[in-house]
Amino acid sequence: MGMFGRRASDPLQGVDLGLGKGDAVLASCPASDGAVLVASSHRLSVVGADGAVQLQRPWHLVDTGRYDNEADVLTVTWVDRAPDLPLHVGGHRPFLQAFRERVQATVVIAEQIDLPASRQARVVIRKNLAENRLLDQVILGPGVRLAAPGVRDRIEVVRRALREQVGLP
């Protein structure tokens, strides 16, 4: 059967991704263990070998994707600190390009904040692509605690300034 098994012709045949209005599959690629990775206009999805959707998250929740060429693994980190997701993409360029383009499409403006002890935080205004609405995100770097003196205030000043720039209340 080879590594793509019986679904080689159309690995998404019969799969219900629950795509909403304006959402379309941009790229898909086989992953390890018979799963299929799907980059759609609004979401990243992982479909299991059984055709069931195992994971589906909107692009604005992706913080970064780091691609390791040697290992051929795209490691996805999430804004909400969900566990990192390692994806074996088989060097599939169209999927990697769609992934990068979709994540970039959500970022409207971002500012890095340097904090004491060489620590950092970021404030990012992102677009929820499915709802075409802006939201702000605060991403704390390693070791940053909001409770530390002055941290919350510094972040709040930047957050307010960025919201104002994009017309958010």
Chimera marker file (.cmm) of the C-alpha trace (Angstrom):
<marker_set name="trace">
<marker id="1" x="0.000" y="0.000" z="0.000" r="1" g="1" b="0" radius="0.5"/>
<marker id="2" x="2.895" y="2.411" z="0.472" r="1" g="1" b="0" radius="0.5"/>
<marker id="3" x="2.971" y="5.173" z="2.984" r="1" g="1" b="0" radius="0.5"/>
<marker id="4" x="-0.219" y="6.854" z="1.775" r="1" g="1" b="0" radius="0.5"/>
<marker id="5" x="-2.379" y="3.768" z="2.061" r="1" g="1" b="0" radius="0.5"/>
<marker id="6" x="-5.770" y="3.503" z="0.472" r="1" g="1" b="0" radius="0.5"/>
<marker id="7" x="-6.587" y="7.218" z="0.550" r="1" g="1" b="0" radius="0.5"/>
<marker id="8" x="-3.740" y="8.276" z="-1.746" r="1" g="1" b="0" radius="0.5"/>
<marker id="9" x="-6.048" y="9.569" z="-4.498" r="1" g="1" b="0" radius="0.5"/>
<marker id="10" x="-7.866" y="12.010" z="-2.195" r="1" g="1" b="0" radius="0.5"/>
<marker id="11" x="-6.898" y="11.734" z="1.444" r="1" g="1" b="0" radius="0.5"/>
<marker id="12" x="-9.751" y="14.064" z="2.424" r="1" g="1" b="0" radius="0.5"/>
<marker id="13" x="-12.477" y="12.191" z="0.582" r="1" g="1" b="0" radius="0.5"/>
<marker id="14" x="-15.421" y="11.685" z="2.911" r="1" g="1" b="0" radius="0.5"/>
<marker id="15" x="-13.878" y="13.836" z="5.655" r="1" g="1" b="0" radius="0.5"/>
<marker id="16" x="-16.107" y="16.537" z="7.126" r="1" g="1" b="0" radius="0.5"/>
<marker id="17" x="-13.854" y="19.425" z="8.150" r="1" g="1" b="0" radius="0.5"/>
<marker id="18" x="-16.871" y="21.515" z="9.066" r="1" g="1" b="0" radius="0.5"/>
<marker id="19" x="-15.611" y="24.413" z="6.962" r="1" g="1" b="0" radius="0.5"/>
<marker id="20" x="-17.637" y="27.560" z="7.454" r="1" g="1" b="0" radius="0.5"/>
<marker id="21" x="-18.477" y="30.335" z="5.024" r="1" g="1" b="0" radius="0.5"/>
<marker id="22" x="-15.373" y="31.593" z="3.223" r="1" g="1" b="0" radius="0.5"/>
<marker id="23" x="-13.231" y="28.730" z="4.514" r="1" g="1" b="0" radius="0.5"/>
<marker id="24" x="-11.544" y="26.501" z="1.941" r="1" g="1" b="0" radius="0.5"/>
<marker id="25" x="-8.737" y="23.954" z="1.918" r="1" g="1" b="0" radius="0.5"/>
<marker id="26" x="-5.532" y="25.648" z="0.727" r="1" g="1" b="0" radius="0.5"/>
<marker id="27" x="-3.105" y="22.755" z="1.177" r="1" g="1" b="0" radius="0.5"/>
<marker id="28" x="-3.013" y="19.328" z="2.737" r="1" g="1" b="0" radius="0.5"/>
<marker id="29" x="-0.300" y="16.774" z="3.205" r="1" g="1" b="0" radius="0.5"/>
<marker id="30" x="0.095" y="13.296" z="4.630" r="1" g="1" b="0" radius="0.5"/>
<marker id="31" x="1.616" y="13.197" z="8.098" r="1" g="1" b="0" radius="0.5"/>
<marker id="32" x="2.944" y="10.291" z="10.110" r="1" g="1" b="0" radius="0.5"/>
<marker id="33" x="0.650" y="7.418" z="11.121" r="1" g="1" b="0" radius="0.5"/>
<marker id="34" x="-1.795" y="7.966" z="8.252" r="1" g="1" b="0" radius="0.5"/>
<marker id="35" x="-2.977" y="11.352" z="9.477" r="1" g="1" b="0" radius="0.5"/>
<marker id="36" x="-3.518" y="14.255" z="7.080" r="1" g="1" b="0" radius="0.5"/>
<marker id="37" x="-2.608" y="17.863" z="7.851" r="1" g="1" b="0" radius="0.5"/>
<marker id="38" x="-4.932" y="20.484" z="6.431" r="1" g="1" b="0" radius="0.5"/>
<marker id="39" x="-4.352" y="24.207" z="6.077" r="1" g="1" b="0" radius="0.5"/>
<marker id="40" x="-7.644" y="25.919" z="5.294" r="1" g="1" b="0" radius="0.5"/>
<marker id="41" x="-8.346" y="29.630" z="5.026" r="1" g="1" b="0" radius="0.5"/>
<marker id="42" x="-9.418" y="29.874" z="8.662" r="1" g="1" b="0" radius="0.5"/>
<marker id="43" x="-7.947" y="26.865" z="10.493" r="1" g="1" b="0" radius="0.5"/>
<marker id="44" x="-5.267" y="24.251" z="10.931" r="1" g="1" b="0" radius="0.5"/>
<marker id="45" x="-6.689" y="20.738" z="11.110" r="1" g="1" b="0" radius="0.5"/>
<marker id="46" x="-5.273" y="17.291" z="11.746" r="1" g="1" b="0" radius="0.5"/>
<marker id="47" x="-7.381" y="14.441" z="10.386" r="1" g="1" b="0" radius="0.5"/>
<marker id="48" x="-6.679" y="10.969" z="11.755" r="1" g="1" b="0" radius="0.5"/>
<marker id="49" x="-6.194" y="7.851" z="9.643" r="1" g="1" b="0" radius="0.5"/>
<marker id="50" x="-9.813" y="6.980" z="10.493" r="1" g="1" b="0" radius="0.5"/>
<marker id="51" x="-11.033" y="10.218" z="8.850" r="1" g="1" b="0" radius="0.5"/>
<marker id="52" x="-11.990" y="11.829" z="12.159" r="1" g="1" b="0" radius="0.5"/>
<marker id="53" x="-10.824" y="15.381" z="12.863" r="1" g="1" b="0" radius="0.5"/>
<marker id="54" x="-8.352" y="15.067" z="15.755" r="1" g="1" b="0" radius="0.5"/>
<marker id="55" x="-7.442" y="18.721" z="16.091" r="1" g="1" b="0" radius="0.5"/>
<marker id="56" x="-8.808" y="21.895" z="14.600" r="1" g="1" b="0" radius="0.5"/>
<marker id="57" x="-7.673" y="25.333" z="15.721" r="1" g="1" b="0" radius="0.5"/>
<marker id="58" x="-7.990" y="28.827" z="14.221" r="1" g="1" b="0" radius="0.5"/>
<marker id="59" x="-4.838" y="30.445" z="12.825" r="1" g="1" b="0" radius="0.5"/>
<marker id="60" x="-4.871" y="33.321" z="15.320" r="1" g="1" b="0" radius="0.5"/>
<marker id="61" x="-4.104" y="30.836" z="18.102" r="1" g="1" b="0" radius="0.5"/>
<marker id="62" x="-0.859" y="29.759" z="16.416" r="1" g="1" b="0" radius="0.5"/>
<marker id="63" x="2.027" y="31.642" z="17.990" r="1" g="1" b="0" radius="0.5"/>
<marker id="64" x="4.830" y="30.249" z="15.825" r="1" g="1" b="0" radius="0.5"/>
<marker id="65" x="5.747" y="27.384" z="13.583" r="1" g="1" b="0" radius="0.5"/>
<marker id="66" x="9.400" y="26.328" z="13.578" r="1" g="1" b="0" radius="0.5"/>
<marker id="67" x="10.426" y="24.033" z="10.757" r="1" g="1" b="0" radius="0.5"/>
<marker id="68" x="13.412" y="21.762" z="11.341" r="1" g="1" b="0" radius="0.5"/>
<marker id="69" x="14.659" y="20.736" z="7.892" r="1" g="1" b="0" radius="0.5"/>
<marker id="70" x="16.801" y="17.854" z="9.126" r="1" g="1" b="0" radius="0.5"/>
<marker id="71" x="14.079" y="16.231" z="11.204" r="1" g="1" b="0" radius="0.5"/>
<marker id="72" x="11.361" y="17.402" z="8.781" r="1" g="1" b="0" radius="0.5"/>
<marker id="73" x="9.227" y="18.509" z="11.698" r="1" g="1" b="0" radius="0.5"/>
<marker id="74" x="7.130" y="21.652" z="11.900" r="1" g="1" b="0" radius="0.5"/>
<marker id="75" x="6.682" y="22.451" z="15.597" r="1" g="1" b="0" radius="0.5"/>
<marker id="76" x="3.613" y="24.567" z="16.261" r="1" g="1" b="0" radius="0.5"/>
<marker id="77" x="3.472" y="26.661" z="19.421" r="1" g="1" b="0" radius="0.5"/>
<marker id="78" x="0.195" y="28.136" z="20.612" r="1" g="1" b="0" radius="0.5"/>
<marker id="79" x="-0.754" y="31.515" z="22.013" r="1" g="1" b="0" radius="0.5"/>
<marker id="80" x="-2.805" y="29.869" z="24.779" r="1" g="1" b="0" radius="0.5"/>
<marker id="81" x="0.153" y="27.684" z="25.817" r="1" g="1" b="0" radius="0.5"/>
<marker id="82" x="-1.457" y="24.444" z="24.676" r="1" g="1" b="0" radius="0.5"/>
<marker id="83" x="1.222" y="21.735" z="24.317" r="1" g="1" b="0" radius="0.5"/>
<marker id="84" x="3.522" y="22.173" z="21.304" r="1" g="1" b="0" radius="0.5"/>
<marker id="85" x="2.376" y="20.210" z="18.278" r="1" g="1" b="0" radius="0.5"/>
<marker id="86" x="5.106" y="18.470" z="16.252" r="1" g="1" b="0" radius="0.5"/>
<marker id="87" x="3.943" y="17.837" z="12.666" r="1" g="1" b="0" radius="0.5"/>
<marker id="88" x="5.823" y="15.552" z="10.281" r="1" g="1" b="0" radius="0.5"/>
<marker id="89" x="5.171" y="17.319" z="6.997" r="1" g="1" b="0" radius="0.5"/>
<marker id="90" x="7.280" y="15.238" z="4.613" r="1" g="1" b="0" radius="0.5"/>
<marker id="91" x="8.965" y="18.363" z="3.254" r="1" g="1" b="0" radius="0.5"/>
<marker id="92" x="5.623" y="19.377" z="1.729" r="1" g="1" b="0" radius="0.5"/>
<marker id="93" x="6.337" y="22.932" z="0.526" r="1" g="1" b="0" radius="0.5"/>
<marker id="94" x="2.767" y="23.941" z="-0.382" r="1" g="1" b="0" radius="0.5"/>
<marker id="95" x="1.605" y="23.042" z="3.146" r="1" g="1" b="0" radius="0.5"/>
<marker id="96" x="4.532" y="24.881" z="4.763" r="1" g="1" b="0" radius="0.5"/>
<marker id="97" x="3.867" y="27.949" z="2.602" r="1" g="1" b="0" radius="0.5"/>
<marker id="98" x="0.141" y="27.917" z="3.364" r="1" g="1" b="0" radius="0.5"/>
<marker id="99" x="0.921" y="27.543" z="7.076" r="1" g="1" b="0" radius="0.5"/>
<marker id="100" x="3.285" y="30.536" z="7.083" r="1" g="1" b="0" radius="0.5"/>
<marker id="101" x="0.987" y="32.685" z="4.930" r="1" g="1" b="0" radius="0.5"/>
<marker id="102" x="-2.086" y="31.987" z="7.087" r="1" g="1" b="0" radius="0.5"/>
<marker id="103" x="-0.304" y="32.749" z="10.373" r="1" g="1" b="0" radius="0.5"/>
<marker id="104" x="1.106" y="35.963" z="8.885" r="1" g="1" b="0" radius="0.5"/>
<marker id="105" x="-2.359" y="36.902" z="7.604" r="1" g="1" b="0" radius="0.5"/>
<marker id="106" x="-3.601" y="37.004" z="11.204" r="1" g="1" b="0" radius="0.5"/>
<marker id="107" x="-0.903" y="39.361" z="12.498" r="1" g="1" b="0" radius="0.5"/>
<marker id="108" x="-1.914" y="42.987" z="12.139" r="1" g="1" b="0" radius="0.5"/>
<marker id="109" x="0.682" y="44.591" z="14.408" r="1" g="1" b="0" radius="0.5"/>
<marker id="110" x="3.050" y="43.341" z="17.080" r="1" g="1" b="0" radius="0.5"/>
<marker id="111" x="5.360" y="44.923" z="19.595" r="1" g="1" b="0" radius="0.5"/>
<marker id="112" x="8.026" y="43.318" z="21.717" r="1" g="1" b="0" radius="0.5"/>
<marker id="113" x="8.483" y="44.592" z="25.264" r="1" g="1" b="0" radius="0.5"/>
<marker id="114" x="11.874" y="44.297" z="26.917" r="1" g="1" b="0" radius="0.5"/>
<marker id="115" x="11.569" y="43.574" z="30.626" r="1" g="1" b="0" radius="0.5"/>
<marker id="116" x="14.116" y="43.393" z="33.449" r="1" g="1" b="0" radius="0.5"/>
<marker id="117" x="16.487" y="40.395" z="33.640" r="1" g="1" b="0" radius="0.5"/>
<marker id="118" x="16.602" y="40.051" z="29.822" r="1" g="1" b="0" radius="0.5"/>
<marker id="119" x="13.021" y="38.837" z="29.729" r="1" g="1" b="0" radius="0.5"/>
<marker id="120" x="10.459" y="39.731" z="27.093" r="1" g="1" b="0" radius="0.5"/>
<marker id="121" x="6.773" y="39.819" z="26.357" r="1" g="1" b="0" radius="0.5"/>
<marker id="122" x="4.888" y="40.530" z="23.141" r="1" g="1" b="0" radius="0.5"/>
<marker id="123" x="1.611" y="42.242" z="22.493" r="1" g="1" b="0" radius="0.5"/>
<marker id="124" x="0.054" y="41.220" z="19.196" r="1" g="1" b="0" radius="0.5"/>
<marker id="125" x="-3.078" y="42.460" z="17.483" r="1" g="1" b="0" radius="0.5"/>
<marker id="126" x="-4.408" y="39.501" z="15.487" r="1" g="1" b="0" radius="0.5"/>
<marker id="127" x="-7.281" y="38.938" z="13.147" r="1" g="1" b="0" radius="0.5"/>
<marker id="128" x="-9.723" y="36.114" z="13.701" r="1" g="1" b="0" radius="0.5"/>
<marker id="129" x="-9.973" y="35.196" z="10.006" r="1" g="1" b="0" radius="0.5"/>
<marker id="130" x="-13.289" y="33.342" z="10.326" r="1" g="1" b="0" radius="0.5"/>
<marker id="131" x="-15.023" y="36.309" z="11.969" r="1" g="1" b="0" radius="0.5"/>
<marker id="132" x="-12.909" y="39.060" z="10.383" r="1" g="1" b="0" radius="0.5"/>
<marker id="133" x="-12.512" y="40.649" z="13.790" r="1" g="1" b="0" radius="0.5"/>
<marker id="134" x="-9.470" y="41.977" z="15.621" r="1" g="1" b="0" radius="0.5"/>
<marker id="135" x="-8.338" y="40.880" z="19.061" r="1" g="1" b="0" radius="0.5"/>
<marker id="136" x="-5.274" y="41.442" z="21.182" r="1" g="1" b="0" radius="0.5"/>
<marker id="137" x="-2.952" y="38.827" z="22.625" r="1" g="1" b="0" radius="0.5"/>
<marker id="138" x="-0.293" y="39.095" z="25.292" r="1" g="1" b="0" radius="0.5"/>
<marker id="139" x="2.426" y="36.467" z="24.958" r="1" g="1" b="0" radius="0.5"/>
<marker id="140" x="4.754" y="36.194" z="27.914" r="1" g="1" b="0" radius="0.5"/>
<marker id="141" x="8.311" y="35.041" z="27.306" r="1" g="1" b="0" radius="0.5"/>
<marker id="142" x="9.955" y="32.369" z="29.465" r="1" g="1" b="0" radius="0.5"/>
<marker id="143" x="10.134" y="33.336" z="33.126" r="1" g="1" b="0" radius="0.5"/>
<marker id="144" x="7.867" y="36.378" z="32.796" r="1" g="1" b="0" radius="0.5"/>
<marker id="145" x="5.280" y="36.753" z="35.546" r="1" g="1" b="0" radius="0.5"/>
<marker id="146" x="2.473" y="39.283" z="35.282" r="1" g="1" b="0" radius="0.5"/>
<marker id="147" x="2.626" y="39.617" z="39.082" r="1" g="1" b="0" radius="0.5"/>
<marker id="148" x="6.230" y="40.893" z="38.961" r="1" g="1" b="0" radius="0.5"/>
<marker id="149" x="6.504" y="44.612" z="39.802" r="1" g="1" b="0" radius="0.5"/>
<marker id="150" x="5.717" y="46.855" z="36.837" r="1" g="1" b="0" radius="0.5"/>
<marker id="151" x="5.234" y="44.038" z="34.297" r="1" g="1" b="0" radius="0.5"/>
<marker id="152" x="1.454" y="44.237" z="34.020" r="1" g="1" b="0" radius="0.5"/>
<marker id="153" x="1.608" y="48.056" z="33.764" r="1" g="1" b="0" radius="0.5"/>
<marker id="154" x="4.253" y="48.020" z="30.985" r="1" g="1" b="0" radius="0.5"/>
<marker id="155" x="2.246" y="45.462" z="29.017" r="1" g="1" b="0" radius="0.5"/>
<marker id="156" x="-1.026" y="47.327" z="29.532" r="1" g="1" b="0" radius="0.5"/>
<marker id="157" x="0.447" y="50.603" z="28.194" r="1" g="1" b="0" radius="0.5"/>
<marker id="158" x="1.616" y="48.875" z="24.997" r="1" g="1" b="0" radius="0.5"/>
<marker id="159" x="-1.638" y="46.912" z="24.713" r="1" g="1" b="0" radius="0.5"/>
<marker id="160" x="-3.723" y="50.096" z="24.928" r="1" g="1" b="0" radius="0.5"/>
<marker id="161" x="-1.507" y="51.911" z="22.406" r="1" g="1" b="0" radius="0.5"/>
<marker id="162" x="-1.747" y="49.071" z="19.863" r="1" g="1" b="0" radius="0.5"/>
<marker id="163" x="-5.519" y="48.721" z="20.327" r="1" g="1" b="0" radius="0.5"/>
<marker id="164" x="-5.852" y="52.461" z="19.741" r="1" g="1" b="0" radius="0.5"/>
<marker id="165" x="-3.736" y="52.255" z="16.554" r="1" g="1" b="0" radius="0.5"/>
<marker id="166" x="-6.096" y="49.703" z="15.024" r="1" g="1" b="0" radius="0.5"/>
<marker id="167" x="-9.294" y="51.319" z="16.297" r="1" g="1" b="0" radius="0.5"/>
<marker id="168" x="-10.179" y="48.819" z="19.011" r="1" g="1" b="0" radius="0.5"/>
<marker id="169" x="-11.909" y="50.259" z="22.093" r="1" g="1" b="0" radius="0.5"/>
<link id1="1" id2="2" r="1" g="1" b="0" radius="0.2"/>
<link id1="2" id2="3" r="1" g="1" b="0" radius="0.2"/>
<link id1="3" id2="4" r="1" g="1" b="0" radius="0.2"/>
<link id1="4" id2="5" r="1" g="1" b="0" radius="0.2"/>
<link id1="5" id2="6" r="1" g="1" b="0" radius="0.2"/>
<link id1="6" id2="7" r="1" g="1" b="0" radius="0.2"/>
<link id1="7" id2="8" r="1" g="1" b="0" radius="0.2"/>
<link id1="8" id2="9" r="1" g="1" b="0" radius="0.2"/>
<link id1="9" id2="10" r="1" g="1" b="0" radius="0.2"/>
<link id1="10" id2="11" r="1" g="1" b="0" radius="0.2"/>
<link id1="11" id2="12" r="1" g="1" b="0" radius="0.2"/>
<link id1="12" id2="13" r="1" g="1" b="0" radius="0.2"/>
<link id1="13" id2="14" r="1" g="1" b="0" radius="0.2"/>
<link id1="14" id2="15" r="1" g="1" b="0" radius="0.2"/>
<link id1="15" id2="16" r="1" g="1" b="0" radius="0.2"/>
<link id1="16" id2="17" r="1" g="1" b="0" radius="0.2"/>
<link id1="17" id2="18" r="1" g="1" b="0" radius="0.2"/>
<link id1="18" id2="19" r="1" g="1" b="0" radius="0.2"/>
<link id1="19" id2="20" r="1" g="1" b="0" radius="0.2"/>
<link id1="20" id2="21" r="1" g="1" b="0" radius="0.2"/>
<link id1="21" id2="22" r="1" g="1" b="0" radius="0.2"/>
<link id1="22" id2="23" r="1" g="1" b="0" radius="0.2"/>
<link id1="23" id2="24" r="1" g="1" b="0" radius="0.2"/>
<link id1="24" id2="25" r="1" g="1" b="0" radius="0.2"/>
<link id1="25" id2="26" r="1" g="1" b="0" radius="0.2"/>
<link id1="26" id2="27" r="1" g="1" b="0" radius="0.2"/>
<link id1="27" id2="28" r="1" g="1" b="0" radius="0.2"/>
<link id1="28" id2="29" r="1" g="1" b="0" radius="0.2"/>
<link id1="29" id2="30" r="1" g="1" b="0" radius="0.2"/>
<link id1="30" id2="31" r="1" g="1" b="0" radius="0.2"/>
<link id1="31" id2="32" r="1" g="1" b="0" radius="0.2"/>
<link id1="32" id2="33" r="1" g="1" b="0" radius="0.2"/>
<link id1="33" id2="34" r="1" g="1" b="0" radius="0.2"/>
<link id1="34" id2="35" r="1" g="1" b="0" radius="0.2"/>
<link id1="35" id2="36" r="1" g="1" b="0" radius="0.2"/>
<link id1="36" id2="37" r="1" g="1" b="0" radius="0.2"/>
<link id1="37" id2="38" r="1" g="1" b="0" radius="0.2"/>
<link id1="38" id2="39" r="1" g="1" b="0" radius="0.2"/>
<link id1="39" id2="40" r="1" g="1" b="0" radius="0.2"/>
<link id1="40" id2="41" r="1" g="1" b="0" radius="0.2"/>
<link id1="41" id2="42" r="1" g="1" b="0" radius="0.2"/>
<link id1="42" id2="43" r="1" g="1" b="0" radius="0.2"/>
<link id1="43" id2="44" r="1" g="1" b="0" radius="0.2"/>
<link id1="44" id2="45" r="1" g="1" b="0" radius="0.2"/>
<link id1="45" id2="46" r="1" g="1" b="0" radius="0.2"/>
<link id1="46" id2="47" r="1" g="1" b="0" radius="0.2"/>
<link id1="47" id2="48" r="1" g="1" b="0" radius="0.2"/>
<link id1="48" id2="49" r="1" g="1" b="0" radius="0.2"/>
<link id1="49" id2="50" r="1" g="1" b="0" radius="0.2"/>
<link id1="50" id2="51" r="1" g="1" b="0" radius="0.2"/>
<link id1="51" id2="52" r="1" g="1" b="0" radius="0.2"/>
<link id1="52" id2="53" r="1" g="1" b="0" radius="0.2"/>
<link id1="53" id2="54" r="1" g="1" b="0" radius="0.2"/>
<link id1="54" id2="55" r="1" g="1" b="0" radius="0.2"/>
<link id1="55" id2="56" r="1" g="1" b="0" radius="0.2"/>
<link id1="56" id2="57" r="1" g="1" b="0" radius="0.2"/>
<link id1="57" id2="58" r="1" g="1" b="0" radius="0.2"/>
<link id1="58" id2="59" r="1" g="1" b="0" radius="0.2"/>
<link id1="59" id2="60" r="1" g="1" b="0" radius="0.2"/>
<link id1="60" id2="61" r="1" g="1" b="0" radius="0.2"/>
<link id1="61" id2="62" r="1" g="1" b="0" radius="0.2"/>
<link id1="62" id2="63" r="1" g="1" b="0" radius="0.2"/>
<link id1="63" id2="64" r="1" g="1" b="0" radius="0.2"/>
<link id1="64" id2="65" r="1" g="1" b="0" radius="0.2"/>
<link id1="65" id2="66" r="1" g="1" b="0" radius="0.2"/>
<link id1="66" id2="67" r="1" g="1" b="0" radius="0.2"/>
<link id1="67" id2="68" r="1" g="1" b="0" radius="0.2"/>
<link id1="68" id2="69" r="1" g="1" b="0" radius="0.2"/>
<link id1="69" id2="70" r="1" g="1" b="0" radius="0.2"/>
<link id1="70" id2="71" r="1" g="1" b="0" radius="0.2"/>
<link id1="71" id2="72" r="1" g="1" b="0" radius="0.2"/>
<link id1="72" id2="73" r="1" g="1" b="0" radius="0.2"/>
<link id1="73" id2="74" r="1" g="1" b="0" radius="0.2"/>
<link id1="74" id2="75" r="1" g="1" b="0" radius="0.2"/>
<link id1="75" id2="76" r="1" g="1" b="0" radius="0.2"/>
<link id1="76" id2="77" r="1" g="1" b="0" radius="0.2"/>
<link id1="77" id2="78" r="1" g="1" b="0" radius="0.2"/>
<link id1="78" id2="79" r="1" g="1" b="0" radius="0.2"/>
<link id1="79" id2="80" r="1" g="1" b="0" radius="0.2"/>
<link id1="80" id2="81" r="1" g="1" b="0" radius="0.2"/>
<link id1="81" id2="82" r="1" g="1" b="0" radius="0.2"/>
<link id1="82" id2="83" r="1" g="1" b="0" radius="0.2"/>
<link id1="83" id2="84" r="1" g="1" b="0" radius="0.2"/>
<link id1="84" id2="85" r="1" g="1" b="0" radius="0.2"/>
<link id1="85" id2="86" r="1" g="1" b="0" radius="0.2"/>
<link id1="86" id2="87" r="1" g="1" b="0" radius="0.2"/>
<link id1="87" id2="88" r="1" g="1" b="0" radius="0.2"/>
<link id1="88" id2="89" r="1" g="1" b="0" radius="0.2"/>
<link id1="89" id2="90" r="1" g="1" b="0" radius="0.2"/>
<link id1="90" id2="91" r="1" g="1" b="0" radius="0.2"/>
<link id1="91" id2="92" r="1" g="1" b="0" radius="0.2"/>
<link id1="92" id2="93" r="1" g="1" b="0" radius="0.2"/>
<link id1="93" id2="94" r="1" g="1" b="0" radius="0.2"/>
<link id1="94" id2="95" r="1" g="1" b="0" radius="0.2"/>
<link id1="95" id2="96" r="1" g="1" b="0" radius="0.2"/>
<link id1="96" id2="97" r="1" g="1" b="0" radius="0.2"/>
<link id1="97" id2="98" r="1" g="1" b="0" radius="0.2"/>
<link id1="98" id2="99" r="1" g="1" b="0" radius="0.2"/>
<link id1="99" id2="100" r="1" g="1" b="0" radius="0.2"/>
<link id1="100" id2="101" r="1" g="1" b="0" radius="0.2"/>
<link id1="101" id2="102" r="1" g="1" b="0" radius="0.2"/>
<link id1="102" id2="103" r="1" g="1" b="0" radius="0.2"/>
<link id1="103" id2="104" r="1" g="1" b="0" radius="0.2"/>
<link id1="104" id2="105" r="1" g="1" b="0" radius="0.2"/>
<link id1="105" id2="106" r="1" g="1" b="0" radius="0.2"/>
<link id1="106" id2="107" r="1" g="1" b="0" radius="0.2"/>
<link id1="107" id2="108" r="1" g="1" b="0" radius="0.2"/>
<link id1="108" id2="109" r="1" g="1" b="0" radius="0.2"/>
<link id1="109" id2="110" r="1" g="1" b="0" radius="0.2"/>
<link id1="110" id2="111" r="1" g="1" b="0" radius="0.2"/>
<link id1="111" id2="112" r="1" g="1" b="0" radius="0.2"/>
<link id1="112" id2="113" r="1" g="1" b="0" radius="0.2"/>
<link id1="113" id2="114" r="1" g="1" b="0" radius="0.2"/>
<link id1="114" id2="115" r="1" g="1" b="0" radius="0.2"/>
<link id1="115" id2="116" r="1" g="1" b="0" radius="0.2"/>
<link id1="116" id2="117" r="1" g="1" b="0" radius="0.2"/>
<link id1="117" id2="118" r="1" g="1" b="0" radius="0.2"/>
<link id1="118" id2="119" r="1" g="1" b="0" radius="0.2"/>
<link id1="119" id2="120" r="1" g="1" b="0" radius="0.2"/>
<link id1="120" id2="121" r="1" g="1" b="0" radius="0.2"/>
<link id1="121" id2="122" r="1" g="1" b="0" radius="0.2"/>
<link id1="122" id2="123" r="1" g="1" b="0" radius="0.2"/>
<link id1="123" id2="124" r="1" g="1" b="0" radius="0.2"/>
<link id1="124" id2="125" r="1" g="1" b="0" radius="0.2"/>
<link id1="125" id2="126" r="1" g="1" b="0" radius="0.2"/>
<link id1="126" id2="127" r="1" g="1" b="0" radius="0.2"/>
<link id1="127" id2="128" r="1" g="1" b="0" radius="0.2"/>
<link id1="128" id2="129" r="1" g="1" b="0" radius="0.2"/>
<link id1="129" id2="130" r="1" g="1" b="0" radius="0.2"/>
<link id1="130" id2="131" r="1" g="1" b="0" radius="0.2"/>
<link id1="131" id2="132" r="1" g="1" b="0" radius="0.2"/>
<link id1="132" id2="133" r="1" g="1" b="0" radius="0.2"/>
<link id1="133" id2="134" r="1" g="1" b="0" radius="0.2"/>
<link id1="134" id2="135" r="1" g="1" b="0" radius="0.2"/>
<link id1="135" id2="136" r="1" g="1" b="0" radius="0.2"/>
<link id1="136" id2="137" r="1" g="1" b="0" radius="0.2"/>
<link id1="137" id2="138" r="1" g="1" b="0" radius="0.2"/>
<link id1="138" id2="139" r="1" g="1" b="0" radius="0.2"/>
<link id1="139" id2="140" r="1" g="1" b="0" radius="0.2"/>
<link id1="140" id2="141" r="1" g="1" b="0" radius="0.2"/>
<link id1="141" id2="142" r="1" g="1" b="0" radius="0.2"/>
<link id1="142" id2="143" r="1" g="1" b="0" radius="0.2"/>
<link id1="143" id2="144" r="1" g="1" b="0" radius="0.2"/>
<link id1="144" id2="145" r="1" g="1" b="0" radius="0.2"/>
<link id1="145" id2="146" r="1" g="1" b="0" radius="0.2"/>
<link id1="146" id2="147" r="1" g="1" b="0" radius="0.2"/>
<link id1="147" id2="148" r="1" g="1" b="0" radius="0.2"/>
<link id1="148" id2="149" r="1" g="1" b="0" radius="0.2"/>
<link id1="149" id2="150" r="1" g="1" b="0" radius="0.2"/>
<link id1="150" id2="151" r="1" g="1" b="0" radius="0.2"/>
<link id1="151" id2="152" r="1" g="1" b="0" radius="0.2"/>
<link id1="152" id2="153" r="1" g="1" b="0" radius="0.2"/>
<link id1="153" id2="154" r="1" g="1" b="0" radius="0.2"/>
<link id1="154" id2="155" r="1" g="1" b="0" radius="0.2"/>
<link id1="155" id2="156" r="1" g="1" b="0" radius="0.2"/>
<link id1="156" id2="157" r="1" g="1" b="0" radius="0.2"/>
<link id1="157" id2="158" r="1" g="1" b="0" radius="0.2"/>
<link id1="158" id2="159" r="1" g="1" b="0" radius="0.2"/>
<link id1="159" id2="160" r="1" g="1" b="0" radius="0.2"/>
<link id1="160" id2="161" r="1" g="1" b="0" radius="0.2"/>
<link id1="161" id2="162" r="1" g="1" b="0" radius="0.2"/>
<link id1="162" id2="163" r="1" g="1" b="0" radius="0.2"/>
<link id1="163" id2="164" r="1" g="1" b="0" radius="0.2"/>
<link id1="164" id2="165" r="1" g="1" b="0" radius="0.2"/>
<link id1="165" id2="166" r="1" g="1" b="0" radius="0.2"/>
<link id1="166" id2="167" r="1" g="1" b="0" radius="0.2"/>
<link id1="167" id2="168" r="1" g="1" b="0" radius="0.2"/>
<link id1="168" id2="169" r="1" g="1" b="0" radius="0.2"/>
</marker_set>
